[in-house]
Amino acid sequence: MYNQFNGRYDFTFIGNTLNVQPNVANDPCLLLPSSDATLNLSPNDIIESAYLYWAGSGTGDFDVKLNGIDITSQRNFSAIQSSNGNPFFSAFFDVTTMLQTTGNGVYTFSDLDVTPFLNPDTYCNNGTNFAGWAIVIVYRNDSLPLNQINIYHGLEALSTAVIDVQDQLIINLGNLNVLDNSGAKLGFVAWEGDATISNQESLLINGNIINNPPLNPGNNAFNGTNSIRESNTLYNMDLDIYDIQNYINIGNSPVEVKMTTAQDFVLINTIVSKLNSQLPDATVSIDSVEKQCDSKTIVINYTVSNLNSTNPLPAATPISIYIDGQLFQTITTSVEIPIGGSIPGQITLVLPDRVTLDFEIKFMVDDIGDGTGIISELKENNNTAVQNDSLWFSPTFNFLENLLVCNEGFTRGTFDFSSYEDLVKTNPEDNVRFYETLENATLDVNPILNTTNYQAMQTPKEIFVRVFNQNCFSITSFLLTTRNCPPTVYNFVSANNDSYNDNFTIGGLRDIFLDFKLEIYSRWGRLLWTGNQNTEDWNGYVKDGVGSKNAPDGTYFYLLFLNDIEYPEPLKGFLYLNH
């Protein structure tokens, strides 16, 4: 079965042969380059789908034209005549859009060329040279009853290697709930049937031979006719639709279609059935799975539908939920779902302990928990929705050491923590960003952009680290701290007022060691000058009575009392004074 339509649908055929006459033994093998057929639907018939088929002798020509438009087949079929091994082909193309756009009118099929295969030693001598085309049209009309249209296609040969030995083809139409057999019909697209051969050639429905006199007698079902146009000149192809309402039973029963022949070679390409079968068709979809980080609680949003159906889906239809193939829970639909309708649903599940990371969710509608359904449906093999998923976990991380740099004054410091982006990660696929506050890290706003030369205006300062993957994040932190590093003494003083080294300068002193005391001594140990936070740097002058005078050039010594807990002893050193 290629496709199924459930609703207010019906079908018809158009098409034509390319044979100029019925083929016979030692046929001249003349074929037309093109042929026409006319579509004439009523104004209220809306084309739902249209499928083009073409066929012929040989291994195939799969590039043709319809109304001058190039077409390359989407599906190809083949069959062999058992009596001689000759191949035959059929091809398919979906022309729905073309017919919906063009609508009623004349359709011209061309460029099917099977002449390379036709030679006196094969098809022409035994009268199996043919070519032709057909379009199967499914249309909707709101005045129609609810029907089920089934389209079966392929290419099956009804062929017998020995005359009078019957060959048969059987197709069973299942999943039926026939409420009314009125208007039931069966259509065929078939090739190579001969009007002059009627040896045990029959079409049977549930074991009953059906016919359509005078075009299709019961002993010659495939005989070059078009029952839609009531024509018997459709040489070596058949477009026939049979009324079968007298052979279909009311209720949920199978329908067997059997075709037989004991001589004529017939190729069955397409079978279309229309039955007034009224059943629901339950389907389910998993729309989304909501998860939280580090939690086995999930929220599943799903939809139960009854779209391609001919009857409502009753309330309390069971839905079984499986986790990793094991039944987890069974729920039911709360309301009746009309034809073509859907209802959304949501359920919260706590996954079992056996689920550690990856898991499979399977929803099966019309399933009581063991694969058994309680609702008769049009299709019993489309009740499942499966989704593979994974739990979300916050990323793990490595703890980071605090960073310590020298105090640049009033506990300021410059830090480089760019290497921490890699050091904090246990998974190289994770991402990392740094923030000045926990709130910013949580909300993922205002990240620190410069991690190689970050200025902390006051320490200690906590830096927050957001480690995150696609869904979850973790936050850790480290401290930026400073210490009072030893000051830098520049021990050469050229006190000549040239603005270079005119004073005894000590870097990293006044902004950091606020309570320092500096003493300068001569080489003989005489205290010459005392300074602190409130005095200027020593410029080489010493007090002389009530005034001051330049100290002589030479070497002097200093004691620097930092008055800091890290430096309980004074720093000692010398300086050289040169005017």
ABEGO torsion letter per residue (X at the ends): XABBBBEBBBBBBBEBBABABBBBBGBAGBBBABBBBBBBBBAABBBABBBBBBBBBEAEBABBBBGGBBBBBABBBBBBBAAAGBBBBBBBBBAAAAAAAAEBEBBBBBGBBAAAABBAABAAAAGABBBBBBBBBBBBBAABBBBBBBBBBEBBBBBBABBGBBBBBBBBBBGBBBABABGBBBBBBBBGBBAABABGBBBBBGGBBBBBOAABBAABABAGBBAAAGBAABBGBBBBBBBAAAABBBEBBBBBBBBBBAABBBBBABBBBBBBBBBBBBBBBBABBBBBBGBABBBBBBBBBBABBABBBBBGBBBBBBBGGBBABBBBBABBBBBGBBBBBBBBBBBBAABABBBBBBBBBGBAGAGBBABBBABAAAABBBBBBBBBBBBBBBBBBBBBBBBAEGGBBBBBAAAAAAAABABAABBBBBBABAAAAAAGBGBBABAABBBBABOBBBBBBBBBBAABBBBBBBBBBBBBBBBBBBABBBBAGAGBGABBBBBGAAAABAABBBBBBBAAGBBABBBBAABBBBAGBBBBEABBBBBBBEBBBBBBBAGBAABABBBBBBBBBBX
